[in-house]
Amino acid sequence: MDENGFRRFLKKRGKKPHVVDGLVEQVGAFVSYLADEHGTELDAATEQHVEEYAKFLAPRDVKARMRGLALYYAFAGNDPLARLSSGIRERLIAGTRKAFRLRQFRGVDVEDVARLEAIGIATVEGMLTAGKTPEARRRLAERTGIAPTAILELVRLSDLSRLGAVKSVRARLYHDAGLDAPDRFTEWEPAALREYLVEWVRRSGFDGIAPLPKEIRNAIATARRLPKAVDYGDEAA
């Protein structure tokens, strides 16, 4: 492990010294596991090694350890392992947190949401599953009578909610400002995105404030780690 380089990477991301120490320790535990169980090194690890490690760990340790691995592999430029580690952590968090309901999003049509609830789609997790592909969204629109554009909007809001923060407000702000999928965030640097959103809120009269710098940094970092949840097809343009 390039510990010094990893520490510099974490410091640039604004991590405090004690947090950096903890993340390095988390990666070090994986180094020991690889050596003891597989006789291999950190940068030679495969997706299978990461998945087996997640199963090897005590449930209470998975979230923290996967966070360290996601950040390390982002630093190392190993996008597949960074996404995998982040995805394992995301699934664990999703399984323990309170489900976020579609009707909590700002500005959604409550009648459309009620139609979805009537067929068992009430949360962002349900919406992401039911609207994962263009064909699935087409069938859902036909089944419910909801306009395809409204289905797509709810899917996009649900996808954006994975970035964290205040989902009801932030997802709406990001969506309406043109950042309508997590991938859009990966194109920006924090200072430029913050400036863009401050100006957009001012011009649009949006009822709320632009995210603070730390929130912007976290959103971009999360977007770069998140596994893809939705196939937007031609709708991504």
ZAZAKE-376378 format. One record per residue (C-alpha): residue number from 0; x, y, z. Coordinates in steps of 0.25 Angstrom, whole numbers. Layout:
N
<NUM, <X, Y, Z>>;
...
***
This chain:
237
<0, <0, 0, 0>>;
<1, <5, 14, -4>>;
<2, <2, 19, 10>>;
<3, <8, 33, 9>>;
<4, <1, 35, -5>>;
<5, <-12, 30, 1>>;
<6, <-11, 40, 13>>;
<7, <-8, 52, 4>>;
<8, <-20, 48, -5>>;
<9, <-29, 47, 8>>;
<10, <-24, 60, 13>>;
<11, <-27, 67, 0>>;
<12, <-41, 62, 1>>;
<13, <-42, 70, 15>>;
<14, <-41, 58, 24>>;
<15, <-37, 61, 38>>;
<16, <-24, 54, 43>>;
<17, <-31, 44, 52>>;
<18, <-41, 41, 41>>;
<19, <-28, 38, 32>>;
<20, <-22, 29, 42>>;
<21, <-35, 21, 43>>;
<22, <-36, 20, 28>>;
<23, <-22, 15, 27>>;
<24, <-24, 5, 38>>;
<25, <-37, 0, 31>>;
<26, <-29, -3, 18>>;
<27, <-17, -9, 26>>;
<28, <-27, -19, 31>>;
<29, <-30, -23, 17>>;
<30, <-15, -24, 14>>;
<31, <-14, -34, 26>>;
<32, <-26, -42, 21>>;
<33, <-21, -43, 7>>;
<34, <-7, -48, 12>>;
<35, <-13, -58, 22>>;
<36, <-24, -63, 14>>;
<37, <-20, -62, -1>>;
<38, <-5, -60, -1>>;
<39, <-7, -47, -9>>;
<40, <-5, -32, -9>>;
<41, <-14, -20, -8>>;
<42, <-12, -16, -22>>;
<43, <-14, -30, -28>>;
<44, <-27, -32, -21>>;
<45, <-39, -36, -30>>;
<46, <-54, -33, -28>>;
<47, <-56, -47, -23>>;
<48, <-46, -44, -12>>;
<49, <-54, -32, -8>>;
<50, <-67, -39, -8>>;
<51, <-61, -51, 1>>;
<52, <-55, -40, 10>>;
<53, <-69, -34, 12>>;
<54, <-74, -48, 16>>;
<55, <-62, -51, 25>>;
<56, <-64, -38, 33>>;
<57, <-73, -37, 45>>;
<58, <-86, -29, 41>>;
<59, <-83, -17, 50>>;
<60, <-69, -15, 43>>;
<61, <-74, -16, 28>>;
<62, <-78, -2, 26>>;
<63, <-65, 4, 32>>;
<64, <-56, -5, 25>>;
<65, <-63, -4, 11>>;
<66, <-62, 11, 13>>;
<67, <-47, 10, 14>>;
<68, <-46, 1, 2>>;
<69, <-54, 10, -7>>;
<70, <-46, 22, -4>>;
<71, <-33, 14, -6>>;
<72, <-37, 8, -19>>;
<73, <-42, 22, -23>>;
<74, <-28, 27, -20>>;
<75, <-21, 16, -27>>;
<76, <-30, 18, -40>>;
<77, <-36, 4, -39>>;
<78, <-50, 8, -42>>;
<79, <-57, -6, -42>>;
<80, <-52, -9, -28>>;
<81, <-55, 5, -23>>;
<82, <-70, 4, -29>>;
<83, <-71, -10, -23>>;
<84, <-66, -6, -9>>;
<85, <-75, 6, -9>>;
<86, <-87, -3, -14>>;
<87, <-86, -13, -3>>;
<88, <-85, -1, 7>>;
<89, <-97, 5, 0>>;
<90, <-106, -7, 1>>;
<91, <-103, -9, 15>>;
<92, <-107, 5, 19>>;
<93, <-119, 4, 10>>;
<94, <-123, -9, 18>>;
<95, <-122, -1, 32>>;
<96, <-127, 13, 29>>;
<97, <-141, 17, 29>>;
<98, <-147, 16, 15>>;
<99, <-149, 30, 8>>;
<100, <-163, 31, 2>>;
<101, <-166, 37, -12>>;
<102, <-176, 46, -6>>;
<103, <-165, 53, 2>>;
<104, <-159, 59, -10>>;
<105, <-162, 74, -12>>;
<106, <-170, 77, -24>>;
<107, <-175, 63, -28>>;
<108, <-189, 60, -33>>;
<109, <-196, 54, -21>>;
<110, <-207, 47, -30>>;
<111, <-196, 40, -38>>;
<112, <-189, 36, -25>>;
<113, <-202, 30, -20>>;
<114, <-204, 22, -32>>;
<115, <-190, 16, -30>>;
<116, <-193, 14, -16>>;
<117, <-205, 6, -20>>;
<118, <-196, -4, -27>>;
<119, <-186, -5, -16>>;
<120, <-176, 6, -21>>;
<121, <-175, 15, -9>>;
<122, <-160, 17, -7>>;
<123, <-147, 22, -15>>;
<124, <-142, 7, -14>>;
<125, <-155, 2, -20>>;
<126, <-155, 13, -31>>;
<127, <-141, 10, -35>>;
<128, <-144, -5, -36>>;
<129, <-157, -3, -44>>;
<130, <-151, 8, -53>>;
<131, <-137, 2, -55>>;
<132, <-138, 2, -70>>;
<133, <-145, 10, -82>>;
<134, <-153, -3, -84>>;
<135, <-157, -4, -70>>;
<136, <-161, 11, -69>>;
<137, <-169, 9, -82>>;
<138, <-177, -3, -76>>;
<139, <-179, 5, -62>>;
<140, <-185, 17, -70>>;
<141, <-194, 8, -77>>;
<142, <-198, 0, -65>>;
<143, <-201, 13, -56>>;
<144, <-205, 23, -66>>;
<145, <-194, 32, -61>>;
<146, <-187, 41, -72>>;
<147, <-174, 35, -76>>;
<148, <-167, 48, -73>>;
<149, <-173, 48, -59>>;
<150, <-168, 33, -57>>;
<151, <-154, 38, -62>>;
<152, <-154, 49, -52>>;
<153, <-157, 41, -40>>;
<154, <-146, 31, -44>>;
<155, <-136, 42, -46>>;
<156, <-140, 48, -32>>;
<157, <-138, 34, -26>>;
<158, <-125, 33, -33>>;
<159, <-120, 46, -28>>;
<160, <-125, 43, -13>>;
<161, <-113, 33, -13>>;
<162, <-104, 45, -12>>;
<163, <-109, 47, 3>>;
<164, <-111, 60, 10>>;
<165, <-126, 66, 10>>;
<166, <-132, 57, 0>>;
<167, <-146, 64, -1>>;
<168, <-139, 78, -5>>;
<169, <-126, 75, -10>>;
<170, <-131, 64, -20>>;
<171, <-141, 75, -26>>;
<172, <-130, 86, -26>>;
<173, <-120, 77, -34>>;
<174, <-131, 71, -43>>;
<175, <-136, 85, -47>>;
<176, <-122, 91, -48>>;
<177, <-119, 80, -59>>;
<178, <-111, 71, -50>>;
<179, <-121, 60, -52>>;
<180, <-113, 48, -49>>;
<181, <-101, 45, -41>>;
<182, <-92, 44, -53>>;
<183, <-94, 58, -56>>;
<184, <-86, 62, -43>>;
<185, <-74, 54, -47>>;
<186, <-71, 65, -58>>;
<187, <-70, 76, -48>>;
<188, <-59, 81, -38>>;
<189, <-65, 85, -25>>;
<190, <-62, 100, -26>>;
<191, <-68, 102, -40>>;
<192, <-81, 94, -36>>;
<193, <-83, 102, -24>>;
<194, <-82, 115, -32>>;
<195, <-91, 109, -42>>;
<196, <-102, 105, -32>>;
<197, <-101, 118, -24>>;
<198, <-104, 126, -37>>;
<199, <-115, 116, -42>>;
<200, <-122, 118, -28>>;
<201, <-121, 133, -30>>;
<202, <-126, 133, -44>>;
<203, <-137, 123, -42>>;
<204, <-143, 128, -29>>;
<205, <-142, 114, -24>>;
<206, <-148, 113, -10>>;
<207, <-135, 108, -3>>;
<208, <-120, 111, -2>>;
<209, <-109, 105, -10>>;
<210, <-101, 94, -3>>;
<211, <-89, 98, 5>>;
<212, <-75, 94, 0>>;
<213, <-74, 82, 9>>;
<214, <-87, 77, 4>>;
<215, <-83, 79, -11>>;
<216, <-70, 72, -8>>;
<217, <-77, 60, -2>>;
<218, <-87, 59, -13>>;
<219, <-76, 59, -24>>;
<220, <-68, 49, -16>>;
<221, <-80, 40, -14>>;
<222, <-84, 41, -29>>;
<223, <-70, 36, -33>>;
<224, <-71, 24, -24>>;
<225, <-86, 20, -26>>;
<226, <-89, 8, -35>>;
<227, <-99, 11, -46>>;
<228, <-113, 8, -42>>;
<229, <-121, 13, -54>>;
<230, <-120, 11, -69>>;
<231, <-125, 24, -75>>;
<232, <-122, 20, -90>>;
<233, <-125, 31, -99>>;
<234, <-131, 39, -88>>;
<235, <-117, 42, -82>>;
<236, <-114, 52, -93>>;
***
